[in-house]
Amino acid sequence: MENLVKTPDFFKTFCHNVLNAMSPEDFDKFSQLPSDRDRCEYVAGLPAVKNLTIVREEKSVKSIERALALKKEGNNAFQNKEWNRALDLYNQSYIATPCDPAMDVAVIFANRSAALYHMGKHDLALKDIAGAMEANYPRDMQYKLMEREARCFLAQEKHAEALQSFKKTITALDDAKIPEEKRSKMERDAQIMVKMLMKTIEKCGNQKLKQKIKKEDTSQMHAALEFDYNPTEGRFAKAAADIGVGETIVAELPHCSALLERSAQTHCHHCFKRFLAPLSCPTCSDALFCSTECRTVALKTYHRYECGLLPTIWRSGTSIICHLSLRTLAQRDVEYFLKIRDELEANEGEYPIERRLKMSNSDYRKVCNLFKVSAKDRSVNDLFQHTVMSFFLVNCLRAGGYFDNNSSEGVVHEIAGFLLRTLQVLQFNTHEVFELQTGKTTQDRKTHFIGGALYPTVSLFNHSCDPGVVRYFRGNRVYVHAIKNIKAGEIVAENYGPLYTQEDREQRRNTLKQVYHFDCMCVPCQENWPLFADMNNDILRFRCDGKKDCGALICVPADTNEFMIRCVDCGEFTNILKGLKAMQDIDVMNRTAERLHNSGSVDEAVRKYIEILKTMSDVLVPPFRDYVLCQQNIRNCLLQYGNRV
């Protein structure tokens, strides 16, 4: 079984072997088990799973020999002024460098800071200089770092900081093992800079003040967003007051998130931001970080158990949902889950929505009872495979030392039960985190899947084939904006995949029934809206603007010669001349918006598109082609505020 774990996509084979060993009587016993914990204990007792062996390993073994060879190549590239190539090689050298001795890490930090300085990446260079000093960079060479630090501050117009760094350069030169002539020249140059900076500060003050960075709250919600419940729709989001197109509805950090393997060498393991000069886990080469803060959080929580296990998880061939399930448990200790176990059993994980919204996003109780298909509605085979998966994941946690202080079999079964519950929740509530890959034109842009995450608030949104929102991500933080005007009392819906513009009603309903187990009754499904390709430009869909304000649909041929049209609902007349004039204005506004968008003026373009959509909404009733295209243009603009490469 240990050799099996070394093969690609091994979980499928492992699960197949366990299934084949089950008799009809075994499945019957399993189907009658009352709880997730009992199911996990049953599977753990099967002979077919007994020999599964999970051990810590490293995807890329750290090697000082390899690190030194890469550093040498980096030095050659640096001497040839190939700054980007030098940076890439220094990154590789750093990732391959063992944490002991720290001196080797310090030298690579110092070298990398030089490449970053020449690239104009002064903030990153300063971080590497600090890292080199913290790792005990050789005392006789610290003058180089102090002078580089001073030059970085100077480039940022941080005069007071630059002054102090030039003073430290002069002090560090006392320990420098360099020719006296070079020492004297550097000292004179530094003294000249000290005098100049003192005069500059005295005359102008340190004009480049440090900016206070406002930390974003865990979750931010639109004041008009509220949540309700009914037996038909379950829990759902709705507007307590009008929400305008473009307004931010939710900005939220995830309960848990996990990168895909293909993104692990380019994005921060913790916050998903792309990095230029990563920090590595001290032990493995699989987890890279954008900052000391992200690395510290990861090493204190989930990565202390995942370190050395990521290659096994990635190689298993399981989905991102499985990794997210493990991450959900790994970010809190065993004692936390044992503490909340009785409470969850007593109330079945049900909490009033007002209390749930006030919980921290890291609180498991906030997500434990998001939508999932109950055990009685699942096939026995499906539930069994999920249980086998939880067995694999709990053994990964065991191998990572998660149970070192509480390793009784009963506790292991309890945690496996939590894993099984989490797998079922994540199956229906995981969001794909993506970044925008830009091209030469707006048409060349496309989204690229980099990882998965669970967002407690956004997961409460129901589906519509005509969604009211659009999502984008900054790192792993999700931003949700209104993509149309949402009136008070209306549902605030997102989309689970099928869109009315791309698939017909039968296809959409079949997909949603099969994957999410519900019959879609959104407006496009009830009214059987046409596909985008089938929308008829020969018919104009005006909104009744009579005194009774009924807002009903009035369909008018595009070539009509009549301007006063009677509404069949309220009997009043609507002057469509106003609407026709608005459509002419929209054509001009569209050309302006497209020009702004193509020139990169995203803020101005999105404001213009929002103005267009509001104008159309006042006089026309969707669906129609120009409305759909305008929504798509707003979406394309908003995506550029998120992750992009």
N, C-alpha and C positions, 0 to 999 in steps of 0.2 A: 504493500500500500504506500510505503514511503517513496518507492520509485514512481508510482502513479502520480503523486503530487508534483513530481519534477517534470511531467509532460504537459504540453500546452492543452488548454481547455479540459483539464482533468476532471472538473466537477461533473460534467455531463456523464462521463464514464462511471465515476463513483456513484452517482445517483442511479444510473441505469443498473449497476450491479446490485445495489440495495433493493431496488424495485423488483428485480428478477428473483431475489431471494425470498420475497414475500409470498405467502400462500393466500388464497381467498379468506381463510379463517383469520390470518394475521390482519388483513385489511378490515375485516369485520370488527375485530377487537379495537383496532385503531379508530374506526369511525364512531365508536361509542364512547370514546374518551371525552370527559366534560370540559377540560381546560387546555390552554396552550402549554402550561407546565407539564401536565400529564402526558400530552402528546410528545413533548421533548424527552421526557423520562423514558417513555416507551421506545422511541427510536434509539436512544442511547444504549438501551439494553439489547438491541438486535445484534446477533453475531456478525452480520455483514458489515457493521460500522466499527467494530472493535479495533481493527488494525490501522485506522486512519492516523497518520503521524504528521503533525505539523511542527516544523522547527523554524527558528529564526535564521535568516540568511541575508545576504546583500546582493542586490542586483549588480552593482558595480563595486568591487572590492576596492577599498582605499589602499593606495600603494604609493609610498614615498618615491620609489624609483620612477613610476609613471608620472607623478606630480612634478618631479624635478625635470624630466624630459620635456614635459609640456611647458614648464616655466622657461626653459631655455629657448624653446621655439617662440614663446611670447616675447622674450627679450630681443630675439632677432627681428621679429616683426616690429617691435617698438623702435629699434634702431633705424629701421627702414621707414619709419613714420607711417606704418600701416596700423593706425590706432584701433580700428574696429577688429581687425584680425588679432591684434595683440590682446585686446580685451577678451575676445572669445577664448583664446588660449589660456590666459590667466584664469578665467572662470573655470575652465576644465581642470587646470592645475589645482586650483583651490578645492574644487569638489573632490578630487582624488587624494587630497592631502590628509593624512591622519591628524587627529587633534593633538597628538603627542608625538614629537615635541611641538609646543606652541610656536617656537621660533620660526618654523617653516611657514606656518599660517601667517605670521606677522610679515614676513618678507613678501609673500604673495599679495597680501593686502596693500603693502606699500607700492609694489610694482603696478598693481591694478589701479591704484589711486592716480598714478602718473598718467596712465592711458586715459582715464576718465577726465583728468584735468585738461589734457590736450584736446579731448572731444567736447570740451565746454560743459561737462556734466559736473558742476562744482559741488552741488549738494551730495552727490554720490561719492565724489572724491573725498570730501570731508568725512563722510561716514567710514570710508576705508582707512583714512589716516587715523581716526579714533580707534578703529579695530586693530590696526597695527600696533598702536601704542599700548592698547589693553593687552595685546598678546606678547608684550615685552620685546618690541622691536629693538635691535642692538643699539645700545646707548651711543656708540661712536658714529652711528649713521642717522641719529634722530634729527640732526640739523636739516637734512633733506626734507623730512616730513614737515618740520616747523615752517620752513620757507615755502613749501608747497601749500600748506594750510593758509599762510599769510596771503599768498597770491590768489587762492580761491576766495577768501573773504574780500580781497581787494576787487576782484571781478564782480562780486555781488554788492559792492559799494557799502560793505559793512566795515566802516573805518575803525571803530573802536576794537572790534575783534581782530582786524588785520594788524593794528598797532601792537596788541598783546602778543600775537604770533611772531611778529618781527623781533620783538624783545626776547621771546623764547628761542628764536633762531640764534641770536647773539650769544645767549647762555649756552645753548647746545653746541656751539662751535668750539667751546673749551674742551669738549670730549672727542672732537672729530679727529680721526687719524688721516689727515690730508696734508699736503705740502703747505708750509707756512705762507707762501705767497697767495695760494688759493684761499686759505683761511682769512688772511688780512683783507683780501678783495671782497669776500662775501660779508665780512663783518662791516666794512665801510659801506657797502651797498645797503645792508640792513639798517645801519645807523642813519643813512640818508633818508630811507623810507620812514623810519621812526620820527625824524624831525618833520618831514613833510606831512605825515598823518597827524601829528600833534597840532600843527598849524591849521590843517584842514578842519580838524574837529573843533578847535578853538574858534575858527571863523564861521563855520557852517553848522557845526553840531553833527552828530551821527545821524544823518538824514534817513538812512535806510534802517528804520526801526524794525525790531523783531515783530513779526505778525503773530497775533494770538490765534492759534488754531482751535476752532470750535469743533469739539467732538460731536458727531451726530448721534442722536438718540438711537436706541435699539430699533424702535419702530415709530414712524410718524404716519398719522392718518388724517385724511380730510375731515374737517369738522362736520360735514354733511353725510359722512359714511356711517351707516349703522347696520346691525345684523338682526335678522328675524328668523323665525322657524315656523314651518307648517308640515304636516305629515306627508304631503305630496312632494314638496321640493326639498325637504330637510332644512338644514341651516343655510342661509344665503345672505348676501350683501345687498343693500338697497340704499337709495338716496333719500335722506331725510329732508333735503332741500335741493334746489337745482344745482347741478354740477356742470360747468361749462367745458366744452371741448378744449383739450390741452392742459387742463388743471391736473396737478399731482394728486392722486387719490391715496396711494400708499408708498412709503419708502421704508424698506424693511431688511434687516439682517437675518440670515437663516438660523434656524434651530440647529441644523447641521449641514455640512456641504463636503463634497469630495471631488477631487480632480480626476479626469480620465488619465490613464497612463500616458497617452500621447501629448498631454499638456504639462506633464510633471517637470519637464526640463526647461519650460519657458514661462511658467506661471507660479506665483506664490502658492505653496501648499496649503496655506491657511486662509488667505483673503482673495486668492485668484487673480491678483493684479500681475500684469506682465512685469518682469524685472529685466534690468540691464546688467546689474552686478549683484548676483544672488548671494545669500548666506546659506550655508549647508547645515544639515544635521551633523553634529560632531561624530556620530557613529556610522551612519549609513549615507549612501550617495543618492538615495531615492527621493528624499524630501528636501526641497529647496525653498527659500523664503525671501521676501522682498525687504524685510527689515528685522532688526533685533526684537522688536515688539511682537511681531507675528511668530517668530521662532520661539520666543520665550513661552508664549501661550500654548503653542503646539507641544513643546517638550514637557510642559508641566501637566498636560492633559492627555489627549488621545495619542500623540505620537510616541509617548513613552511605552505604549503597548503595541503600536503598529510598527515601530522601528524593527527592520529586519523581516517583517511579514508582508510588506507591500508587494514584493515580487510574487509571493505565493497567491495573494489576492488577485493581482493582475493576471497571473498565468492561469488562474482557475477557469477563466472564461465566463465568469458570472457577470451579471449586469451591474451598473453603477448603483442600483437600488440596494444590492447586497452590501456593497462597501459602505453606503450611507447607513444601513442598519447597524453594522459594526461600529461605525464612527459615532452614532447616536449613543451607544452604550459606553464606548471607550472615553468619551469626553466627560463622563461622570464616574465616580468609583462605585464599587459593589455596595458599600454601605448606603449610598444614596438611594439605590433602587430597592434595597431591602426595607429601607425606612418608609418609602411611599407605597410599598406592595399592599399592605393591609388597607390603606385608604382607597387605592384603586379597586380593590376587590369589593369593598363596602359600597362604593357609589358607581361601580362599573366604569370609572373614568369620566363620568358626566359631571361637568361643572357649569354653573350659569355663565352665559356668554360675557356678562360684565366682569365676572371674576377672572375668566380665562384671558380676556384682553389685558387685564392688569398684571398678569403673570409675566415674568421674565421670559424672553425667547429661548433661554437655555433650560427652562423648566420642562421636564418631560411631560408633566401633567397637561401642559398646554397643547401638546400634539398627539397624546396617546389615544384620543378618541375622535380624531378626524375620520372622515368617511373610510370605511373598509367593508368588504363583503363579509357577512357573518359566516361562521363555520358551517352552519346548516345549509347555507345557500351555495357553498363551494363543493366542487366534486371531491371525493375522497382522495383521488390521485393528485389533484392540485394541492390540497392541504398537506398531503404526505410529502410531496416534493419541497414545499416551503419548510416543513419541519426538518427534513434532511439538510436543507440549507442552513437552518438555525444551528443544527448540530455541527456543521463545518465551521460556522462563524464563532461559536462558543469555544471550539477547540483552537481557533486562531487566537482568541483572547487568552485562553489558558497558556498557550505557547508564549504569548507576549508578557506573561507575568501578572495578568489582571487579577488572578485569584490568589496571589502569593500569601495574602494575609487572611484569606477566608476561602479555603479550597475544598470544603466538604462537597460531596456529590449533590446533596440537596440544594446547596447554594448555586452550584453550576446549573442544575436543572431550572432553578428560578430565573437565572439570567438568560438561559436559553429560551424560556417562555417569553421574557421581555423581547428578545430578538425576534421570535416568531410573530409576536404582536406588531412589532415595528415593521417587519417585512410586509405585513398585510396593509398597514397604514400607508407606507411609502409607495406601494404599488399604484395607488390612486392619487397621490398627493405630491409626487416628486416633480420639480420643475427642471427643465434643461437650462443650464446657464450657458450663454453664448457670447461671442464677440463678433463685431462687424468687421469683415474683411473688405477693405476698400479697394476700388479699382479706378481706372482713368475716368470713368463716367459714373453717374448715379445708377445706371442700369447694371454696371459690373459689380456692384456691391452685393455681398451675400453674408449670411450669418453662419458661424462655425461653432459647433457644440464643444465646450471645453470641460464641462463637469455637471454635476447634479446637486440640487439643494432642496431643502424642505423649509417653506415659509409659512409659519403658523397662521398669519392673517390672510395672506393671498390665497391660501388653500381653502378658505371658507367661501370663495367666490364660486358661484355656479356657472354652468356652461350656457353659451348661446352660439348658434351658428352665425350670428351677426354680433360679435363681441362689442362691448362698450369701452374696452380698454386696450392699451398696448403696453407691453413690458420691454424694458431693457435693463442692463446690469452694469454697475460699476464695481469691478472686482466681483465679489459674490453678493453684493447688496442689490436688491431688486427695486426698480422704480416703476410704478404703475400710473399711467396717465389716461385720462378720458380721451377717447378717439371720436366721440360724438357728444352732443348735448344730452344730458341725462336729467329728466325732470323728476321733481320730488315724488317719491312713491314708487319709482321705477327700479327694477332690479339692476344692480351693477354686475354685469356678467363678463367673464373672460371666455376664452375658447380652448377646448380640450383637443383640438386637432382639425375636425371637419369644418370647412367654411362653406356657406351657401353659394358663394361666388365660384367655387371650384368643383363641388360635388353636388349631385342631385339629392333630393330629400331622402329617397330610399337608401342610397349609399351611406349618407350621413347617419341616418337612424340605425342602420344595421351595424355600422362601426361602433357607435356609442353604446348600443345595447350589448354588443359582444365584449367590448373592452371595459366599459364603466357601469354596465348593468342598469341602465335607465332608458326610458322612452322619452326622446327629446320633444318638448312641446314649446320651443321658442317660437317667436313670431314668424321667422322665415320658414320654419317647418309647418306651422299651422296654416300659413297663407301660401305655402309652396312657392316661394320667391324663385325667380329664374336665375340660372347661371349667368355669370358676367358675360359670357360669349353670346347668350341669348337675349340680352336686354335690348329692348326696342327703342331706338332713338326717334321713331316716328310718333311716339306718344309722350306727351309732357304730363307729369304727375303733379298738379298744383294742389296747394293746401287751401282749403276754404278760409277766407279772411272776413266773412260776414260778421255782423254785429253780435251774433250769438256765440261767436268764437268756438265753433264746433270743431274746426281743424280737420274736417273730413277730406278724403281724397277726391280730387276732381280730375279725371283723365280727359285730356284735350289733344286732338290731332295736331301735330307740329305745323301743319299748313293751314290751320284754321284762320278764317277771316273775322271770327267773332271775338269780342273782347270782354263781354259781360256774360258769364256762365253761371247758370243756376245750380246750386248745390242740392243734390237729391236728398240729403240728410236733414238740412235745416231750412231749405227752401229759399235762402237768400242768395243774392248775386255776388260773384267775385269778379273783380276787374283784373284780368290776367295780363293786362298791358304792363302793370307794375312788375309782374314776374318776368315777362319777356325782356323788359329793360334791365332787370337785375341779371338775367342770363347774359346779356351783351356785356355788362360791366364785368361779369365773372370771367369772360374770355380774355379781357385785357388784364385783369388781375392775375389770371393763371400764367400768362406769358411773363409777367413781372416776377412771380414767385419762382417759376422755373429758372429764369435768369439768375436770380439770387441764389437758388439752390446749387446750380451748376458752378457758380463762381465761389462757392464755399461760404457764403453769408447765411449760415444755417439759422441763426436767431431771427434774422429778418424774414427768411423764407418761411419758417414755421409760423410766424405771426401772420404773414400774408395768407398762407393756406388755411389757417384757423379762421381768418376773416372771411375767406371764400366759403368755407363749410357752414359758418353761421348764416351767411347770406342765403345760401341754398336751402338751409333748414327752415328759414323763415317763409319761403315761398313754395318750396317743392317737398314732395314726400318720397323718401327712398322706398324701394331700390331703383337707382338709375346709374348709368355709367359714370357720369361726371362726379357724382357723389362718392362712388367707390374709389375712383382714381384719386380724388382729393384726400380721402382717408389714407390711402396707400402712401401718398406723398407726405402727409403728416407723420405717418409711421416711419418712413425712411429718414426724415429729418430728426425725429426723436432718437432713433437708434444711434445717431452720430454723437449723442451725449453720453453714450455708454462705452463699454469695452470696445476697442477697435484696434486694428493693426494694418 
